[in-house]
Amino acid sequence: MLTDGAARDLDEWYAAAYARGGATEAARILDRIEVVMRTVAEGAAREEPVPELRRLGRRAERQVVTAEGLRVVFRPSPERVLVVVLAPVRRSFQALLERRLLDG
């Protein structure tokens, strides 16, 4: 499942890919994100803690970082996996957290 913020992230990734390379590039990016999310949902991803959130005392969130530079932050539970962030690795995580807090 995607949070509203993660759904916005997905829209932004799609729009940026489309602007860069049209429908072909956008479809390629969506396919890659789908593979990563399926891997996370199946529990087969090589996940790690989110350092920025651990410093805030948050330990439930995990992340996967792909070779293509996609950072997927999620909260696993026995019933579901909740994706909270889809962001480029190069993006400031601090700025992203601030935006999410200000957006409500």
N, C-alpha and C positions, 0 to 999 in steps of 0.2 A: 504494500500500500504506500501511496505517496501523501505526504502532508501537503497543505496548500503551498507552502514555501518551496518544496521540492517540485511540485507541479509547475510553479513559475520558473524554477531553474531549468526544467526540461523544455519549456517554451522558449526560454532564452537561448539554450544550446541549439535548438532546432532553427530558430531565426538566424542565429549567427552562422550556422553551417549553410543554411540556404543562401544567405547573403554572400558567403565565400564561394560556393560552388554549385548553387542551384539545387534542384530536387535530388539529383544524384548524391551530392555530398550530404544533404540533410537526411536522406534515407540511410546512407552508410553510418552516420552518427547514431541515428535511432536504433539501427540494428546492433551496433556495438554496445549502446547503453542497455538494450534489452538482454544481451548476453551477460553483461555484468550483473544486472539485477536478478536474472534467473540463477546465476551462480550464487549470489548472496542468499536468495530465497531457499535454495537447496542446501545451504550450509556448506557449500564446497569452496567458498571464497577464502582467500588467505587474508583474514581480517586482523586488524590491530586496534589498540585504543586510540582515541583522539586526544593528542597531547594538550591541545588548547582547552579542551573540556575537562580533562583530568585535573588541570591546575585549578579549575573552578569547583572541584569536588564531584564532577559528573563522571560516573564510571559505566553507566548502562550503554552509552553510545559507542559504536564501533565504526571503523572505516575500512574501505578498500580503495587503494590507489592503483589505477591501471597504468600500463606502459604508455598509453596515449595521453596521460595527464588528466584523467577524470578522477575526481575524489567523490566517493559515495559514502555518506555518513548515514548510519541507520541504527535503529533500536531493535534488536532481536527479542522475540519472546517465543514461548512454545506454540502459540497460536498463529503468529504472523511476524513479518518483518516490516517495520515502518521506516521508510526512507525519508530522512529529514533534510538532506542536502545533496544536490548534484552540482558540483562546482569544479572549475579548472584548478589544478594544483597551484598554479601561479597566482591565483586570486588570494588576496588577503583574507584569511579566515576571520580575523578581528573585524574587518569592515563588513563582512557578510553577517556576522553575529549582530553587529550594531544595526544593520539594515533590518534584519528580522525582528529585532526588539522594537525598533521604531515603527515598523509596519504593523505591529500588533499581531 
